[in-house]
Amino acid sequence: PAGTHERSRTALAAGGGESVPGPVVRVQLLRESVRREKGLSVISSLLRMSNDSVVRSIAQCLRNLASDAKNKELLGQNALINLVKRLPGGEGADGITDMTIGAIISTILELVTAPRQTRPQSLRLRPQHPPPTHPLNSNYGV
């Protein structure tokens, strides 16, 4: 249906890209189309608004868009400075709630961390196993 594509774009723009109905390919295509249509800069510019809920929604939206590697690179170059300015101590931090600060920090973290498959081996999380002398180890006391 004609309205479905528009609703998907609206959901992505509101930060709900992960909850857009349909296959993962559709969400990836939406992220790519936002980039191709020069939407990243438009969305990033909304971080300068004074409305706290708009800034929070935009931060969540940018985090979703950053799931795409090319978007992440562009947003890191263009949106990161606006995100940092909205943190406490920044020039645009007035009126920002704790929930919005959390959304901003989460987005910054997404932008500055490497994708899981490209992280150095030393930064990958490894499962913790009990030490050999731990009571839960079957060889303990044997």
N, C-alpha and C positions, 0 to 999 in steps of 0.2 A: 504494500500500500504506500501511497505517496507520503502520508504523514509519518510513517514509521521511521524513515531516514531522518526527517527533521527532528523527531522526538529523540532519536539516538544522539544526534549532534547536540541537542539541548542538554541531555543527560551528561554527555561528556564535558560540555562547557561548564556545567554545574559541579564538576568534580566527581561525577558518578560513572566514569568510564569503565570501572570494573563491574558495575551492575547493569551495563547495557545488555538487553536481552539478545541472544543469538550467539553464534560461534565467535571464538577468540579472534578469528580473521577479521571479522567486522570491526571489532574494537581497534585492531591494528590499522585497518584502513582509515578509520576515523582519525586516529592520531596522525597518520601520514597526511590526510587531507587538511587538517588544521595547519600543519607545517607548510604544505604547498600553497595554501591560500593566504599565507602570511598572517595567520591568526595568532601565532605565538607572541608576536610583539603587541598585538592589540590586547590580548588577554593579560600579558605582563604589565601593560600600562595601567590596568585596573587596580594594581597593588597600591597605587598612589591615592586611591579614594579614601575618604575619611570614614566611611561606613565599615564598622568592625566585621559584620557578618559577610559583607561583600569581599573584604580582604581575606577572611578565613576560607570562603568558598573558592576564591581564586587560587589561594595557596594549595588547597586540596586538588583543584583542577590541574595546576602545574605539576604537582607530584604525579598524578596519573599520566599526564602527557610525557613526563620524563622517563616513563617506562620504555619509550622508544629511544634507542641510542643516539640518533641524529637530533631528536628533540632535546635530549639531555645536554648534548654539546651546545646547541644554540641557546637553550635556557641558562646554562651555566655562564655563557658569555654575556647574556643580555638581562636576565631576570634576577640573577643572584644579588646584585647590588641593591635592587629595590627590596628584596626580601630581607637583607641584612639591615637596611635602614628602618624597617618596621619593628625590629627587636628593641627591647629596653635599652636605653642609652643612645639609640639612633634618632635621627632628626624627624622621623615620621612615626614615632612610637606612641604618641599621645592617643589615649582612648582605645588602645588595643587590649583585649582581654587575655586571660591566661589560655583559654581554648585556642584563640587565634595564634598566640605565641607558639603553642604546641604544634599547630598546623604548619606554621612557618618553619620551625626547627625541623620538623619531619621532612618538609620539602627541600630544605637546604641539605639535609643528610642524604636524601635521594640524589641530589645533583652532584654532591662531592664524592660519593662513593662509586667505585668501579662496579660494573655489572658482575654478578657472582662468578661467571665463568672466566672473567679476566682478572680476578683478584689474585694477588700473589699467594702461593700455597701457604705461606706463614700466616696470612690473615683469614684463611678459611676456618670455619668452626669445625672442630673435631669432637666426636662423642667422647665423653669422659668415662673411663673405665675405672672400677675400684682398684686401688693398689693391691699387689699380691698378698699383703698381710691383712687386708681388710676382712672383717668377719663374714661378709657376704660372698667372698671368694670361696669356691668349692675346695680349694687346696689349703685353706686356712687350718692350721693345727694338724695337718696330716704328715 
